């Protein structure tokens, strides 16, 4: 997989990751954002933090699409949609 990350040199701001994916997208958004909510956390503690942030965002109008649980290689993340239907992940 090909990717490139842009980071705030001071370490304060968020990291933006650009990643090429093999499949084409058939809906409108061409940019998929991962919102980092569980930085430095693993396992159940990470998932609980992501679920809490998911609940906060759902109350603001976002939609919970699916929860992808840790599989031994990747940590848990939650796929969501904003109010216009654009996907993003809590990671």
PyMOL Python script that loads the backbone (N, CA, C, O; Angstrom):
from pymol import cmd

cmd.read_pdbstr("""\
ATOM      1  N   UNK A   1       0.838  -1.172   0.000  1.00  0.00           N
ATOM      2  CA  UNK A   1       0.000   0.000   0.000  1.00  0.00           C
ATOM      3  C   UNK A   1       0.890   1.244   0.000  1.00  0.00           C
ATOM      4  O   UNK A   1       1.897   1.295   0.706  1.00  0.00           O
ATOM      5  N   UNK A   2       0.519   2.219  -0.777  1.00  0.00           N
ATOM      6  CA  UNK A   2       1.279   3.455  -0.881  1.00  0.00           C
ATOM      7  C   UNK A   2       0.625   4.510   0.004  1.00  0.00           C
ATOM      8  O   UNK A   2      -0.588   4.714  -0.057  1.00  0.00           O
ATOM      9  N   UNK A   3       1.431   5.179   0.826  1.00  0.00           N
ATOM     10  CA  UNK A   3       0.884   6.240   1.654  1.00  0.00           C
ATOM     11  C   UNK A   3       1.939   7.302   1.927  1.00  0.00           C
ATOM     12  O   UNK A   3       3.136   7.071   1.756  1.00  0.00           O
ATOM     13  N   UNK A   4       1.474   8.459   2.349  1.00  0.00           N
ATOM     14  CA  UNK A   4       2.334   9.575   2.717  1.00  0.00           C
ATOM     15  C   UNK A   4       1.679  10.291   3.885  1.00  0.00           C
ATOM     16  O   UNK A   4       0.473  10.540   3.856  1.00  0.00           O
ATOM     17  N   UNK A   5       2.440  10.625   4.904  1.00  0.00           N
ATOM     18  CA  UNK A   5       1.902  11.314   6.069  1.00  0.00           C
ATOM     19  C   UNK A   5       2.496  12.708   6.193  1.00  0.00           C
ATOM     20  O   UNK A   5       3.689  12.911   5.967  1.00  0.00           O
ATOM     21  N   UNK A   6       1.658  13.655   6.552  1.00  0.00           N
ATOM     22  CA  UNK A   6       2.091  15.020   6.874  1.00  0.00           C
ATOM     23  C   UNK A   6       1.849  15.223   8.363  1.00  0.00           C
ATOM     24  O   UNK A   6       0.746  14.994   8.860  1.00  0.00           O
ATOM     25  N   UNK A   7       2.882  15.652   9.064  1.00  0.00           N
ATOM     26  CA  UNK A   7       2.773  15.860  10.507  1.00  0.00           C
ATOM     27  C   UNK A   7       3.167  17.276  10.881  1.00  0.00           C
ATOM     28  O   UNK A   7       4.008  17.896  10.229  1.00  0.00           O
ATOM     29  N   UNK A   8       2.559  17.772  11.921  1.00  0.00           N
ATOM     30  CA  UNK A   8       2.922  19.064  12.488  1.00  0.00           C
ATOM     31  C   UNK A   8       4.309  18.916  13.106  1.00  0.00           C
ATOM     32  O   UNK A   8       4.494  18.080  13.991  1.00  0.00           O
ATOM     33  N   UNK A   9       5.295  19.710  12.659  1.00  0.00           N
ATOM     34  CA  UNK A   9       6.655  19.578  13.201  1.00  0.00           C
ATOM     35  C   UNK A   9       6.728  19.759  14.715  1.00  0.00           C
ATOM     36  O   UNK A   9       7.615  19.204  15.363  1.00  0.00           O
ATOM     37  N   UNK A  10       5.800  20.535  15.286  1.00  0.00           N
ATOM     38  CA  UNK A  10       5.817  20.743  16.734  1.00  0.00           C
ATOM     39  C   UNK A  10       5.200  19.558  17.479  1.00  0.00           C
ATOM     40  O   UNK A  10       5.352  19.441  18.695  1.00  0.00           O
ATOM     41  N   UNK A  11       4.500  18.678  16.748  1.00  0.00           N
ATOM     42  CA  UNK A  11       3.858  17.527  17.380  1.00  0.00           C
ATOM     43  C   UNK A  11       2.536  17.842  18.036  1.00  0.00           C
ATOM     44  O   UNK A  11       1.925  16.959  18.638  1.00  0.00           O
ATOM     45  N   UNK A  12       2.074  19.078  17.936  1.00  0.00           N
ATOM     46  CA  UNK A  12       0.833  19.492  18.588  1.00  0.00           C
ATOM     47  C   UNK A  12      -0.379  19.205  17.702  1.00  0.00           C
ATOM     48  O   UNK A  12      -1.392  18.696  18.182  1.00  0.00           O
ATOM     49  N   UNK A  13      -0.280  19.526  16.431  1.00  0.00           N
ATOM     50  CA  UNK A  13      -1.402  19.367  15.513  1.00  0.00           C
ATOM     51  C   UNK A  13      -1.566  17.933  15.047  1.00  0.00           C
ATOM     52  O   UNK A  13      -0.733  17.073  15.334  1.00  0.00           O
ATOM     53  N   UNK A  14      -2.645  17.687  14.326  1.00  0.00           N
ATOM     54  CA  UNK A  14      -2.930  16.318  13.869  1.00  0.00           C
ATOM     55  C   UNK A  14      -2.033  15.895  12.710  1.00  0.00           C
ATOM     56  O   UNK A  14      -1.459  16.732  12.013  1.00  0.00           O
ATOM     57  N   UNK A  15      -1.925  14.594  12.518  1.00  0.00           N
ATOM     58  CA  UNK A  15      -1.239  14.022  11.368  1.00  0.00           C
ATOM     59  C   UNK A  15      -2.282  13.776  10.283  1.00  0.00           C
ATOM     60  O   UNK A  15      -3.395  13.342  10.583  1.00  0.00           O
ATOM     61  N   UNK A  16      -1.937  14.047   9.037  1.00  0.00           N
ATOM     62  CA  UNK A  16      -2.817  13.759   7.906  1.00  0.00           C
ATOM     63  C   UNK A  16      -2.132  12.682   7.068  1.00  0.00           C
ATOM     64  O   UNK A  16      -0.992  12.858   6.637  1.00  0.00           O
ATOM     65  N   UNK A  17      -2.826  11.571   6.838  1.00  0.00           N
ATOM     66  CA  UNK A  17      -2.266  10.446   6.097  1.00  0.00           C
ATOM     67  C   UNK A  17      -2.995  10.319   4.768  1.00  0.00           C
ATOM     68  O   UNK A  17      -4.222  10.228   4.734  1.00  0.00           O
ATOM     69  N   UNK A  18      -2.246  10.313   3.680  1.00  0.00           N
ATOM     70  CA  UNK A  18      -2.789  10.106   2.345  1.00  0.00           C
ATOM     71  C   UNK A  18      -2.417   8.691   1.925  1.00  0.00           C
ATOM     72  O   UNK A  18      -1.239   8.333   1.920  1.00  0.00           O
ATOM     73  N   UNK A  19      -3.416   7.886   1.572  1.00  0.00           N
ATOM     74  CA  UNK A  19      -3.172   6.481   1.274  1.00  0.00           C
ATOM     75  C   UNK A  19      -3.904   6.090  -0.003  1.00  0.00           C
ATOM     76  O   UNK A  19      -5.105   6.322  -0.135  1.00  0.00           O
ATOM     77  N   UNK A  20      -3.166   5.490  -0.950  1.00  0.00           N
ATOM     78  CA  UNK A  20      -3.771   4.997  -2.174  1.00  0.00           C
ATOM     79  C   UNK A  20      -4.392   3.621  -1.880  1.00  0.00           C
ATOM     80  O   UNK A  20      -3.771   2.773  -1.239  1.00  0.00           O
ATOM     81  N   UNK A  21      -5.608   3.418  -2.353  1.00  0.00           N
ATOM     82  CA  UNK A  21      -6.281   2.139  -2.151  1.00  0.00           C
ATOM     83  C   UNK A  21      -6.608   1.524  -3.507  1.00  0.00           C
ATOM     84  O   UNK A  21      -6.801   2.248  -4.484  1.00  0.00           O
ATOM     85  N   UNK A  22      -6.671   0.199  -3.576  1.00  0.00           N
ATOM     86  CA  UNK A  22      -6.870  -0.450  -4.869  1.00  0.00           C
ATOM     87  C   UNK A  22      -8.286  -0.333  -5.434  1.00  0.00           C
ATOM     88  O   UNK A  22      -8.466  -0.322  -6.652  1.00  0.00           O
ATOM     89  N   UNK A  23      -9.278  -0.247  -4.573  1.00  0.00           N
ATOM     90  CA  UNK A  23     -10.655  -0.232  -5.063  1.00  0.00           C
ATOM     91  C   UNK A  23     -11.097   1.182  -5.410  1.00  0.00           C
ATOM     92  O   UNK A  23     -10.648   2.158  -4.809  1.00  0.00           O
ATOM     93  N   UNK A  24     -11.980   1.267  -6.385  1.00  0.00           N
ATOM     94  CA  UNK A  24     -12.556   2.550  -6.758  1.00  0.00           C
ATOM     95  C   UNK A  24     -13.679   2.923  -5.813  1.00  0.00           C
ATOM     96  O   UNK A  24     -14.279   2.050  -5.186  1.00  0.00           O
ATOM     97  N   UNK A  25     -13.961   4.174  -5.707  1.00  0.00           N
ATOM     98  CA  UNK A  25     -15.045   4.661  -4.851  1.00  0.00           C
ATOM     99  C   UNK A  25     -16.215   5.029  -5.741  1.00  0.00           C
ATOM    100  O   UNK A  25     -16.040   5.709  -6.752  1.00  0.00           O
ATOM    101  N   UNK A  26     -17.410   4.583  -5.372  1.00  0.00           N
ATOM    102  CA  UNK A  26     -18.578   4.840  -6.213  1.00  0.00           C
ATOM    103  C   UNK A  26     -19.502   5.906  -5.631  1.00  0.00           C
ATOM    104  O   UNK A  26     -20.504   6.261  -6.251  1.00  0.00           O
ATOM    105  N   UNK A  27     -19.179   6.410  -4.463  1.00  0.00           N
ATOM    106  CA  UNK A  27     -19.961   7.507  -3.885  1.00  0.00           C
ATOM    107  C   UNK A  27     -19.143   8.788  -3.955  1.00  0.00           C
ATOM    108  O   UNK A  27     -17.995   8.770  -4.401  1.00  0.00           O
ATOM    109  N   UNK A  28     -19.719   9.889  -3.522  1.00  0.00           N
ATOM    110  CA  UNK A  28     -19.164  11.200  -3.815  1.00  0.00           C
ATOM    111  C   UNK A  28     -17.806  11.548  -3.201  1.00  0.00           C
ATOM    112  O   UNK A  28     -17.009  12.216  -3.859  1.00  0.00           O
ATOM    113  N   UNK A  29     -17.512  11.129  -1.980  1.00  0.00           N
ATOM    114  CA  UNK A  29     -16.269  11.624  -1.384  1.00  0.00           C
ATOM    115  C   UNK A  29     -15.045  10.873  -1.915  1.00  0.00           C
ATOM    116  O   UNK A  29     -15.083   9.657  -2.106  1.00  0.00           O
ATOM    117  N   UNK A  30     -13.989  11.599  -2.142  1.00  0.00           N
ATOM    118  CA  UNK A  30     -12.740  11.024  -2.624  1.00  0.00           C
ATOM    119  C   UNK A  30     -11.651  11.139  -1.565  1.00  0.00           C
ATOM    120  O   UNK A  30     -10.496  10.799  -1.823  1.00  0.00           O
ATOM    121  N   UNK A  31     -11.998  11.602  -0.412  1.00  0.00           N
ATOM    122  CA  UNK A  31     -11.058  11.774   0.681  1.00  0.00           C
ATOM    123  C   UNK A  31     -11.636  11.079   1.906  1.00  0.00           C
ATOM    124  O   UNK A  31     -12.788  11.310   2.273  1.00  0.00           O
ATOM    125  N   UNK A  32     -10.846  10.242   2.526  1.00  0.00           N
ATOM    126  CA  UNK A  32     -11.282   9.516   3.721  1.00  0.00           C
ATOM    127  C   UNK A  32     -10.367   9.926   4.863  1.00  0.00           C
ATOM    128  O   UNK A  32      -9.155   9.725   4.794  1.00  0.00           O
ATOM    129  N   UNK A  33     -10.937  10.496   5.904  1.00  0.00           N
ATOM    130  CA  UNK A  33     -10.155  10.938   7.046  1.00  0.00           C
ATOM    131  C   UNK A  33     -10.214   9.931   8.183  1.00  0.00           C
ATOM    132  O   UNK A  33     -11.271   9.366   8.465  1.00  0.00           O
ATOM    133  N   UNK A  34      -9.089   9.709   8.830  1.00  0.00           N
ATOM    134  CA  UNK A  34      -9.033   8.959  10.079  1.00  0.00           C
ATOM    135  C   UNK A  34      -8.834   9.977  11.189  1.00  0.00           C
ATOM    136  O   UNK A  34      -7.843  10.708  11.194  1.00  0.00           O
ATOM    137  N   UNK A  35      -9.763  10.027  12.122  1.00  0.00           N
ATOM    138  CA  UNK A  35      -9.686  10.941  13.256  1.00  0.00           C
ATOM    139  C   UNK A  35      -9.090  10.157  14.420  1.00  0.00           C
ATOM    140  O   UNK A  35      -9.674   9.173  14.873  1.00  0.00           O
ATOM    141  N   UNK A  36      -7.949  10.585  14.894  1.00  0.00           N
ATOM    142  CA  UNK A  36      -7.238   9.847  15.932  1.00  0.00           C
ATOM    143  C   UNK A  36      -7.795  10.204  17.300  1.00  0.00           C
ATOM    144  O   UNK A  36      -7.575  11.305  17.806  1.00  0.00           O
ATOM    145  N   UNK A  37      -8.505   9.279  17.883  1.00  0.00           N
ATOM    146  CA  UNK A  37      -9.117   9.496  19.191  1.00  0.00           C
ATOM    147  C   UNK A  37      -8.511   8.599  20.264  1.00  0.00           C
ATOM    148  O   UNK A  37      -8.652   8.887  21.453  1.00  0.00           O
ATOM    149  N   UNK A  38      -7.844   7.525  19.874  1.00  0.00           N
ATOM    150  CA  UNK A  38      -7.304   6.571  20.843  1.00  0.00           C
ATOM    151  C   UNK A  38      -5.794   6.521  20.851  1.00  0.00           C
ATOM    152  O   UNK A  38      -5.207   5.447  20.985  1.00  0.00           O
ATOM    153  N   UNK A  39      -5.160   7.669  20.709  1.00  0.00           N
ATOM    154  CA  UNK A  39      -3.699   7.737  20.607  1.00  0.00           C
ATOM    155  C   UNK A  39      -3.040   7.125  21.843  1.00  0.00           C
ATOM    156  O   UNK A  39      -3.337   7.501  22.977  1.00  0.00           O
ATOM    157  N   UNK A  40      -2.147   6.181  21.597  1.00  0.00           N
ATOM    158  CA  UNK A  40      -1.380   5.567  22.684  1.00  0.00           C
ATOM    159  C   UNK A  40      -2.122   4.491  23.452  1.00  0.00           C
ATOM    160  O   UNK A  40      -1.556   3.881  24.360  1.00  0.00           O
ATOM    161  N   UNK A  41      -3.380   4.245  23.106  1.00  0.00           N
ATOM    162  CA  UNK A  41      -4.177   3.241  23.812  1.00  0.00           C
ATOM    163  C   UNK A  41      -4.263   1.963  22.984  1.00  0.00           C
ATOM    164  O   UNK A  41      -4.177   2.004  21.757  1.00  0.00           O
ATOM    165  N   UNK A  42      -4.433   0.845  23.652  1.00  0.00           N
ATOM    166  CA  UNK A  42      -4.579  -0.449  22.976  1.00  0.00           C
ATOM    167  C   UNK A  42      -5.704  -1.244  23.626  1.00  0.00           C
ATOM    168  O   UNK A  42      -6.143  -0.944  24.736  1.00  0.00           O
ATOM    169  N   UNK A  43      -6.152  -2.255  22.913  1.00  0.00           N
ATOM    170  CA  UNK A  43      -7.124  -3.190  23.456  1.00  0.00           C
ATOM    171  C   UNK A  43      -8.441  -2.557  23.848  1.00  0.00           C
ATOM    172  O   UNK A  43      -8.946  -1.664  23.167  1.00  0.00           O
ATOM    173  N   UNK A  44      -8.994  -3.030  24.959  1.00  0.00           N
ATOM    174  CA  UNK A  44     -10.308  -2.582  25.421  1.00  0.00           C
ATOM    175  C   UNK A  44     -10.328  -1.114  25.823  1.00  0.00           C
ATOM    176  O   UNK A  44     -11.341  -0.435  25.656  1.00  0.00           O
ATOM    177  N   UNK A  45      -9.213  -0.625  26.353  1.00  0.00           N
ATOM    178  CA  UNK A  45      -9.140   0.795  26.732  1.00  0.00           C
ATOM    179  C   UNK A  45      -9.278   1.674  25.484  1.00  0.00           C
ATOM    180  O   UNK A  45      -9.977   2.687  25.511  1.00  0.00           O
ATOM    181  N   UNK A  46      -8.617   1.287  24.398  1.00  0.00           N
ATOM    182  CA  UNK A  46      -8.716   2.022  23.134  1.00  0.00           C
ATOM    183  C   UNK A  46     -10.142   1.975  22.606  1.00  0.00           C
ATOM    184  O   UNK A  46     -10.704   3.004  22.231  1.00  0.00           O
ATOM    185  N   UNK A  47     -10.733   0.770  22.574  1.00  0.00           N
ATOM    186  CA  UNK A  47     -12.086   0.613  22.056  1.00  0.00           C
ATOM    187  C   UNK A  47     -13.086   1.432  22.862  1.00  0.00           C
ATOM    188  O   UNK A  47     -13.981   2.047  22.282  1.00  0.00           O
ATOM    189  N   UNK A  48     -12.953   1.454  24.179  1.00  0.00           N
ATOM    190  CA  UNK A  48     -13.856   2.251  25.025  1.00  0.00           C
ATOM    191  C   UNK A  48     -13.736   3.738  24.702  1.00  0.00           C
ATOM    192  O   UNK A  48     -14.743   4.446  24.673  1.00  0.00           O
ATOM    193  N   UNK A  49     -12.520   4.215  24.461  1.00  0.00           N
ATOM    194  CA  UNK A  49     -12.307   5.622  24.105  1.00  0.00           C
ATOM    195  C   UNK A  49     -12.944   5.935  22.756  1.00  0.00           C
ATOM    196  O   UNK A  49     -13.603   6.962  22.598  1.00  0.00           O
ATOM    197  N   UNK A  50     -12.745   5.040  21.780  1.00  0.00           N
ATOM    198  CA  UNK A  50     -13.343   5.234  20.455  1.00  0.00           C
ATOM    199  C   UNK A  50     -14.865   5.219  20.535  1.00  0.00           C
ATOM    200  O   UNK A  50     -15.525   6.032  19.888  1.00  0.00           O
ATOM    201  N   UNK A  51     -15.431   4.300  21.323  1.00  0.00           N
ATOM    202  CA  UNK A  51     -16.890   4.221  21.455  1.00  0.00           C
ATOM    203  C   UNK A  51     -17.456   5.480  22.115  1.00  0.00           C
ATOM    204  O   UNK A  51     -18.533   5.945  21.740  1.00  0.00           O
ATOM    205  N   UNK A  52     -16.744   6.027  23.085  1.00  0.00           N
ATOM    206  CA  UNK A  52     -17.204   7.263  23.739  1.00  0.00           C
ATOM    207  C   UNK A  52     -17.213   8.411  22.733  1.00  0.00           C
ATOM    208  O   UNK A  52     -18.161   9.194  22.692  1.00  0.00           O
ATOM    209  N   UNK A  53     -16.164   8.512  21.924  1.00  0.00           N
ATOM    210  CA  UNK A  53     -16.105   9.568  20.911  1.00  0.00           C
ATOM    211  C   UNK A  53     -17.169   9.340  19.843  1.00  0.00           C
ATOM    212  O   UNK A  53     -17.758  10.299  19.343  1.00  0.00           O
ATOM    213  N   UNK A  54     -17.420   8.091  19.492  1.00  0.00           N
ATOM    214  CA  UNK A  54     -18.478   7.752  18.545  1.00  0.00           C
ATOM    215  C   UNK A  54     -19.823   8.245  19.068  1.00  0.00           C
ATOM    216  O   UNK A  54     -20.591   8.851  18.321  1.00  0.00           O
ATOM    217  N   UNK A  55     -20.111   8.000  20.314  1.00  0.00           N
ATOM    218  CA  UNK A  55     -21.363   8.451  20.920  1.00  0.00           C
ATOM    219  C   UNK A  55     -21.505   9.966  20.878  1.00  0.00           C
ATOM    220  O   UNK A  55     -22.588  10.488  20.614  1.00  0.00           O
ATOM    221  N   UNK A  56     -20.412  10.666  21.140  1.00  0.00           N
ATOM    222  CA  UNK A  56     -20.430  12.132  21.094  1.00  0.00           C
ATOM    223  C   UNK A  56     -20.729  12.615  19.678  1.00  0.00           C
ATOM    224  O   UNK A  56     -21.516  13.543  19.490  1.00  0.00           O
ATOM    225  N   UNK A  57     -20.101  11.984  18.681  1.00  0.00           N
ATOM    226  CA  UNK A  57     -20.298  12.396  17.293  1.00  0.00           C
ATOM    227  C   UNK A  57     -21.688  12.026  16.769  1.00  0.00           C
ATOM    228  O   UNK A  57     -22.271  12.771  15.982  1.00  0.00           O
ATOM    229  N   UNK A  58     -22.216  10.887  17.200  1.00  0.00           N
ATOM    230  CA  UNK A  58     -23.585  10.502  16.810  1.00  0.00           C
ATOM    231  C   UNK A  58     -24.578  11.539  17.334  1.00  0.00           C
ATOM    232  O   UNK A  58     -25.524  11.902  16.635  1.00  0.00           O
ATOM    233  N   UNK A  59     -24.367  12.011  18.547  1.00  0.00           N
ATOM    234  CA  UNK A  59     -25.246  13.041  19.115  1.00  0.00           C
ATOM    235  C   UNK A  59     -25.194  14.342  18.316  1.00  0.00           C
ATOM    236  O   UNK A  59     -26.127  15.144  18.361  1.00  0.00           O
ATOM    237  N   UNK A  60     -24.093  14.545  17.582  1.00  0.00           N
ATOM    238  CA  UNK A  60     -23.939  15.741  16.753  1.00  0.00           C
ATOM    239  C   UNK A  60     -24.419  15.530  15.313  1.00  0.00           C
ATOM    240  O   UNK A  60     -24.374  16.456  14.503  1.00  0.00           O
ATOM    241  N   UNK A  61     -24.879  14.308  14.994  1.00  0.00           N
ATOM    242  CA  UNK A  61     -25.430  14.052  13.667  1.00  0.00           C
ATOM    243  C   UNK A  61     -24.681  13.049  12.814  1.00  0.00           C
ATOM    244  O   UNK A  61     -25.145  12.711  11.725  1.00  0.00           O
ATOM    245  N   UNK A  62     -23.531  12.558  13.272  1.00  0.00           N
ATOM    246  CA  UNK A  62     -22.790  11.544  12.518  1.00  0.00           C
ATOM    247  C   UNK A  62     -23.513  10.197  12.634  1.00  0.00           C
ATOM    248  O   UNK A  62     -24.387  10.019  13.482  1.00  0.00           O
ATOM    249  N   UNK A  63     -23.135   9.261  11.773  1.00  0.00           N
ATOM    250  CA  UNK A  63     -23.742   7.927  11.765  1.00  0.00           C
ATOM    251  C   UNK A  63     -22.659   6.874  12.011  1.00  0.00           C
ATOM    252  O   UNK A  63     -21.606   6.892  11.373  1.00  0.00           O
ATOM    253  N   UNK A  64     -22.929   5.966  12.937  1.00  0.00           N
ATOM    254  CA  UNK A  64     -22.026   4.838  13.185  1.00  0.00           C
ATOM    255  C   UNK A  64     -22.287   3.800  12.096  1.00  0.00           C
ATOM    256  O   UNK A  64     -23.405   3.299  11.977  1.00  0.00           O
ATOM    257  N   UNK A  65     -21.266   3.470  11.297  1.00  0.00           N
ATOM    258  CA  UNK A  65     -21.413   2.499  10.207  1.00  0.00           C
ATOM    259  C   UNK A  65     -21.059   1.099  10.693  1.00  0.00           C
ATOM    260  O   UNK A  65     -21.861   0.173  10.565  1.00  0.00           O
ATOM    261  N   UNK A  66     -19.862   0.942  11.250  1.00  0.00           N
ATOM    262  CA  UNK A  66     -19.453  -0.362  11.786  1.00  0.00           C
ATOM    263  C   UNK A  66     -18.236  -0.195  12.688  1.00  0.00           C
ATOM    264  O   UNK A  66     -17.459   0.750  12.551  1.00  0.00           O
ATOM    265  N   UNK A  67     -18.096  -1.128  13.599  1.00  0.00           N
ATOM    266  CA  UNK A  67     -16.929  -1.180  14.470  1.00  0.00           C
ATOM    267  C   UNK A  67     -16.048  -2.322  13.993  1.00  0.00           C
ATOM    268  O   UNK A  67     -16.509  -3.454  13.842  1.00  0.00           O
ATOM    269  N   UNK A  68     -14.790  -2.021  13.761  1.00  0.00           N
ATOM    270  CA  UNK A  68     -13.822  -3.034  13.345  1.00  0.00           C
ATOM    271  C   UNK A  68     -12.921  -3.309  14.541  1.00  0.00           C
ATOM    272  O   UNK A  68     -12.099  -2.477  14.926  1.00  0.00           O
ATOM    273  N   UNK A  69     -13.094  -4.500  15.123  1.00  0.00           N
ATOM    274  CA  UNK A  69     -12.350  -4.852  16.330  1.00  0.00           C
ATOM    275  C   UNK A  69     -10.923  -5.273  15.994  1.00  0.00           C
ATOM    276  O   UNK A  69     -10.646  -5.743  14.891  1.00  0.00           O
ATOM    277  N   UNK A  70     -10.029  -5.101  16.952  1.00  0.00           N
ATOM    278  CA  UNK A  70      -8.631  -5.494  16.792  1.00  0.00           C
ATOM    279  C   UNK A  70      -8.557  -6.954  16.366  1.00  0.00           C
ATOM    280  O   UNK A  70      -9.324  -7.792  16.839  1.00  0.00           O
ATOM    281  N   UNK A  71      -7.619  -7.245  15.462  1.00  0.00           N
ATOM    282  CA  UNK A  71      -7.513  -8.603  14.936  1.00  0.00           C
ATOM    283  C   UNK A  71      -6.135  -9.223  15.118  1.00  0.00           C
ATOM    284  O   UNK A  71      -5.822 -10.220  14.467  1.00  0.00           O
ATOM    285  N   UNK A  72      -5.315  -8.662  15.978  1.00  0.00           N
ATOM    286  CA  UNK A  72      -3.966  -9.171  16.187  1.00  0.00           C
ATOM    287  C   UNK A  72      -2.941  -8.454  15.331  1.00  0.00           C
ATOM    288  O   UNK A  72      -1.762  -8.404  15.682  1.00  0.00           O
ATOM    289  N   UNK A  73      -3.382  -7.897  14.206  1.00  0.00           N
ATOM    290  CA  UNK A  73      -2.485  -7.123  13.339  1.00  0.00           C
ATOM    291  C   UNK A  73      -2.834  -5.637  13.380  1.00  0.00           C
ATOM    292  O   UNK A  73      -1.947  -4.784  13.415  1.00  0.00           O
ATOM    293  N   UNK A  74      -4.124  -5.337  13.375  1.00  0.00           N
ATOM    294  CA  UNK A  74      -4.608  -3.955  13.389  1.00  0.00           C
ATOM    295  C   UNK A  74      -5.393  -3.690  14.659  1.00  0.00           C
ATOM    296  O   UNK A  74      -6.092  -4.570  15.161  1.00  0.00           O
ATOM    297  N   UNK A  75      -5.276  -2.479  15.175  1.00  0.00           N
ATOM    298  CA  UNK A  75      -6.056  -2.074  16.337  1.00  0.00           C
ATOM    299  C   UNK A  75      -7.495  -1.770  15.906  1.00  0.00           C
ATOM    300  O   UNK A  75      -7.782  -1.639  14.716  1.00  0.00           O
ATOM    301  N   UNK A  76      -8.377  -1.661  16.872  1.00  0.00           N
ATOM    302  CA  UNK A  76      -9.784  -1.353  16.605  1.00  0.00           C
ATOM    303  C   UNK A  76      -9.928   0.031  15.991  1.00  0.00           C
ATOM    304  O   UNK A  76      -9.132   0.934  16.251  1.00  0.00           O
ATOM    305  N   UNK A  77     -10.966   0.175  15.169  1.00  0.00           N
ATOM    306  CA  UNK A  77     -11.353   1.489  14.653  1.00  0.00           C
ATOM    307  C   UNK A  77     -12.862   1.466  14.417  1.00  0.00           C
ATOM    308  O   UNK A  77     -13.470   0.397  14.368  1.00  0.00           O
ATOM    309  N   UNK A  78     -13.453   2.626  14.275  1.00  0.00           N
ATOM    310  CA  UNK A  78     -14.890   2.738  14.048  1.00  0.00           C
ATOM    311  C   UNK A  78     -15.114   3.542  12.777  1.00  0.00           C
ATOM    312  O   UNK A  78     -14.656   4.679  12.663  1.00  0.00           O
ATOM    313  N   UNK A  79     -15.822   2.948  11.821  1.00  0.00           N
ATOM    314  CA  UNK A  79     -16.153   3.627  10.570  1.00  0.00           C
ATOM    315  C   UNK A  79     -17.445   4.404  10.796  1.00  0.00           C
ATOM    316  O   UNK A  79     -18.422   3.875  11.328  1.00  0.00           O
ATOM    317  N   UNK A  80     -17.430   5.683  10.376  1.00  0.00           N
ATOM    318  CA  UNK A  80     -18.577   6.560  10.581  1.00  0.00           C
ATOM    319  C   UNK A  80     -18.857   7.332   9.301  1.00  0.00           C
ATOM    320  O   UNK A  80     -18.080   7.279   8.348  1.00  0.00           O
ATOM    321  N   UNK A  81     -19.971   8.047   9.288  1.00  0.00           N
ATOM    322  CA  UNK A  81     -20.301   8.968   8.202  1.00  0.00           C
ATOM    323  C   UNK A  81     -20.680  10.308   8.801  1.00  0.00           C
ATOM    324  O   UNK A  81     -21.335  10.382   9.840  1.00  0.00           O
ATOM    325  N   UNK A  82     -20.248  11.382   8.116  1.00  0.00           N
ATOM    326  CA  UNK A  82     -20.661  12.705   8.561  1.00  0.00           C
ATOM    327  C   UNK A  82     -22.099  12.965   8.088  1.00  0.00           C
ATOM    328  O   UNK A  82     -22.719  12.091   7.482  1.00  0.00           O
ATOM    329  N   UNK A  83     -22.615  14.138   8.360  1.00  0.00           N
ATOM    330  CA  UNK A  83     -24.018  14.443   8.045  1.00  0.00           C
ATOM    331  C   UNK A  83     -24.301  14.447   6.546  1.00  0.00           C
ATOM    332  O   UNK A  83     -25.463  14.381   6.146  1.00  0.00           O
ATOM    333  N   UNK A  84     -23.260  14.524   5.701  1.00  0.00           N
ATOM    334  CA  UNK A  84     -23.445  14.481   4.255  1.00  0.00           C
ATOM    335  C   UNK A  84     -23.163  13.105   3.672  1.00  0.00           C
ATOM    336  O   UNK A  84     -23.213  12.927   2.455  1.00  0.00           O
ATOM    337  N   UNK A  85     -22.866  12.122   4.532  1.00  0.00           N
ATOM    338  CA  UNK A  85     -22.629  10.761   4.080  1.00  0.00           C
ATOM    339  C   UNK A  85     -21.189  10.428   3.746  1.00  0.00           C
ATOM    340  O   UNK A  85     -20.917   9.335   3.248  1.00  0.00           O
ATOM    341  N   UNK A  86     -20.255  11.336   4.003  1.00  0.00           N
ATOM    342  CA  UNK A  86     -18.842  11.077   3.765  1.00  0.00           C
ATOM    343  C   UNK A  86     -18.275  10.201   4.881  1.00  0.00           C
ATOM    344  O   UNK A  86     -18.505  10.464   6.061  1.00  0.00           O
ATOM    345  N   UNK A  87     -17.538   9.165   4.505  1.00  0.00           N
ATOM    346  CA  UNK A  87     -16.975   8.259   5.500  1.00  0.00           C
ATOM    347  C   UNK A  87     -15.733   8.827   6.145  1.00  0.00           C
ATOM    348  O   UNK A  87     -14.967   9.565   5.525  1.00  0.00           O
ATOM    349  N   UNK A  88     -15.547   8.467   7.413  1.00  0.00           N
ATOM    350  CA  UNK A  88     -14.307   8.725   8.139  1.00  0.00           C
ATOM    351  C   UNK A  88     -14.189   7.676   9.214  1.00  0.00           C
ATOM    352  O   UNK A  88     -15.173   7.017   9.551  1.00  0.00           O
ATOM    353  N   UNK A  89     -13.010   7.510   9.754  1.00  0.00           N
ATOM    354  CA  UNK A  89     -12.781   6.514  10.794  1.00  0.00           C
ATOM    355  C   UNK A  89     -12.293   7.171  12.069  1.00  0.00           C
ATOM    356  O   UNK A  89     -11.508   8.119  12.037  1.00  0.00           O
ATOM    357  N   UNK A  90     -12.768   6.655  13.192  1.00  0.00           N
ATOM    358  CA  UNK A  90     -12.167   6.978  14.486  1.00  0.00           C
ATOM    359  C   UNK A  90     -11.097   5.929  14.691  1.00  0.00           C
ATOM    360  O   UNK A  90     -11.386   4.733  14.702  1.00  0.00           O
ATOM    361  N   UNK A  91      -9.867   6.371  14.853  1.00  0.00           N
ATOM    362  CA  UNK A  91      -8.760   5.430  14.955  1.00  0.00           C
ATOM    363  C   UNK A  91      -7.887   5.748  16.164  1.00  0.00           C
ATOM    364  O   UNK A  91      -6.899   5.056  16.412  1.00  0.00           O
TER     365      UNK A  91
END
""", "prot")
cmd.dss("prot")
cmd.show_as("cartoon", "prot")
cmd.util.cbc("prot")
cmd.orient("prot")
